[in-house]
Amino acid sequence: MTTPTSPLAADLPQERRLVTAIPGPKSAELQARRVSAVSAGVGATLPIYIEAAGGGVLLDIDGNSLIDLGSGIAVTSVGNAAPKVVAAVQEQVAKFTHTCFMVTSYEGYVEVCEALNRLTPGDHEKRSALFNTGAEAVENAVKIARAYTKRDAVVVFEHGYHGRTNLTMAMTAKNMPYKNSFGPFAPEVYRVPLSYPFHDGRDGAKAAADAISRIDKEIGADNVAAIVIEPIAGEGGFIVPAEGFLPALVEYSNANGIVFVADEVQSGFCRTGAWFASEHEGIVPDIITTAKGIAGGLPLAGVTGRAEIMDSVHVGGLGGTYGGNPVACAAALGSIATMEELDLNAAAREIEAVMRPRLSTIADKTGVIGEIRGRGAMIAVEIVKPGTDEPDAALTAAVAKACHAQGVVVLTAGTYGNVLRFLPPLTIPAHLLDEALTVLEEQFLALTGH
Ligand SMILES: *Cc1c(COP(=O)(O)O)cnc(C)c1O
């Protein structure tokens, strides 16, 4: 479908431009091929096919240019095909593509681990290990915590999302679409209540006391290897726990020999206006898992933790054929350099400063936004029946669909399917973010009869 004249990311006009309906005829044709070639179990938010992407736009094969407020689910934070990522990948891929780090090693892997150890919270001695996906990182964090503590139990939270492998399905809260019909699930995973201020009204201390009481009464602190939590629940709907909730859990973990794992696969790497979302609450996790935004779109994931924990595993106990692939490591180093040079933490904070007032205006005009929440460029609105906290999943889906038809890619989330989440590339040009918010407002107004 692509032609030799397909534009490069760097040459894409930074504009929203619709030349066909969404999807256009070429995408529709490819969609038909997909149906007969690709498992129906693999879904898609929009039935369009992309031939180039960069800055703040996705160009589809019909020539439509859409504004990207999703970043491929918080992955292309540095922008799609970011120049430093492209250059680093091109250089590495022409030298060697793979050796397996566990067979013969290379510098890029070590350099990424050094960067992770430097950038993650806490100035203690750290070690890292690299994998391919977020789910793999979370699984390995659990393996490491179990080896270190010689305990079995893993504590996770309502609304949590940790992946689609067997262990991480067990750790993930939501049944559809992640778990339904895929059991039985891994044992020794216990779910306790999250702090969800909009729905539970509890302060952080009360919410933490409730969770801790459940752990003490139903599991027993001495049996717990790890508490695993997203500092901001991603797929759960960008739920920011009440202030004090995370520090209380860290304190409890420290007092009871439990490994506290922050799953920052979605919230990490400048997304929230800090290198890691843990920083907003001043917590220092024992282990932190990373993936998504780390490598500008190439598959890479990391587990970073206290040296004594990370080094407690027997030699050969951690690894995988592709983990820390040299091309993915080059991409990560290009991404991290981009984040530092362009100060993408500041860019994420600026995106929040632009978005919040615009979303407040929509909330005031329509009455259907129960809460605007999140941090930095990880912002969401929870959509409710006016004046209540009752979820309105139908309106949420309708707004998303209407935005897609107008050439703005937005994603939904939330246990109740009533959260619209925004994850723009941190490099999105200001005029595109502004235009996307105007489109969003128009769809909200139209669909609520305003
Ligand atoms: C996406 C995600 C994962 C899983 O990552 P994959 O790369 O899809 O396996 C794990 N934890 C969190 C918080 C995520 O957002």
The ligand as an SDF file (V2000), in Angstrom:
LIG
                    3D

 15 15  0  0  0  0  0  0  0  0999 V2000
    0.9770   -1.4760   29.2710 C   0  0  0  0  0  0  0  0  0  0  0  0
    1.2650   -1.8150   30.6890 C   0  0  0  0  0  0  0  0  0  0  0  0
    1.8340   -3.0380   31.0520 C   0  0  0  0  0  0  0  0  0  0  0  0
    2.1060   -4.1320   30.0470 C   0  0  0  0  0  0  0  0  0  0  0  0
    3.0350   -3.7420   29.1110 O   0  0  0  0  0  0  0  0  0  0  0  0
    3.1620   -4.5860   27.7260 P   0  0  0  0  0  0  0  0  0  0  0  0
    4.3630   -3.9980   27.0720 O   0  0  0  0  0  0  0  0  0  0  0  0
    1.8910   -4.3490   26.9740 O   0  0  0  0  0  0  0  0  0  0  0  0
    3.3300   -5.9980   28.1220 O   0  0  0  0  0  0  0  0  0  0  0  0
    2.1440   -3.2500   32.3780 C   0  0  0  0  0  0  0  0  0  0  0  0
    1.8990   -2.3150   33.3100 N   0  0  0  0  0  0  0  0  0  0  0  0
    1.3570   -1.1230   33.0030 C   0  0  0  0  0  0  0  0  0  0  0  0
    1.1500   -0.1080   34.0680 C   0  0  0  0  0  0  0  0  0  0  0  0
    1.0020   -0.8280   31.6800 C   0  0  0  0  0  0  0  0  0  0  0  0
    0.4370    0.3400   31.3830 O   0  0  0  0  0  0  0  0  0  0  0  0
  1  2  1  0
  2  3  1  0
  2 14  2  0
  3  4  1  0
  3 10  2  0
  4  5  1  0
  5  6  1  0
  6  7  2  0
  6  8  1  0
  6  9  1  0
 10 11  1  0
 11 12  2  0
 12 13  1  0
 12 14  1  0
 14 15  1  0
M  END
$$$$
